Amino acid sequence: MAYSGQVSRPQKLLSGGAALVAALAIGFGFARGLDLDVVRRAREAITAIALPAPPVTREKVAPAPVPSERATGKASAANRQAKAATVVVPPPKLPPLSPPVVAAPQPGVGNAPSAGATPDPGPGSGAGGRGDGTGAGGSGSGTGGGTRAVWRSGTIRDRDYPREASHARAGGEVEVRFTIEVNGRVTGCRVTRSSGNAALDRTTCDLIEARFRFKPATNAAGEPVASPYGWRQRWWLEPRR
């Protein structure tokens, strides 16, 4: 702790008096034959009296901050309440399922009347046909009350496509009518609706007369009779790419 070193007026007077007393004591000591003990006590008294009391230290108190006269800002408006967006996984897109292929109980022999026939054109070349028999009604030699002719064998295959029509990229439908004799053979084939290509029309009738065999129609008595029959043959080629 530091001392200021300044002595007040009362202290000066007190020190002066103490010095005077000490001088008297020393003189008195000399008078008594220099009593050292008296001299020592007088010196201690002078020392004790001469030292000034330490000043009282005061802690410095920091001044309180003066509030700024600047205008304070206004509080902002309440923020909008945030809400997490709902995340939804879209339903998976499944590819359409193809219908199962129904297998035949046994392989075909290739001579069915529907072999090669289709309502829609497909890849490659092809030929398909469909027929229906008719009979004469009433009395006489017709099949009234009997049965219709039934196809038994013979077909037009893809490889029968006429080369002339293939080179010309010709295709279409041919409608023909013919007679089924009592022996089941075909005669008198004629075109009732042309495909627009003579080779296709001619090949259709030639193959029907050469290959097709029928179970002949019967009359009411069960006897085989000749009957007319209609046939529609379709020829097509795969479009060029």
Protein Blocks (a to p, Z undefined) as FASTA:
>chain_A
ZZehiacfklmmmmmmmmmmmmmmmmmmmmnopaaklmmmmmmmmmmmmpccdddddddd
dddddddfbdcddddddddddddddddddddddddddddddddfbdcehlafkgoiafbd
cehjdddddddddddehedjbfehiacdddfbdcddfklpcfklmmnopacddddddddd
fkopaehiacfbdghiaklmmmmmmmmmmmpccdddddfkopacdddddddddddddddZ
Z
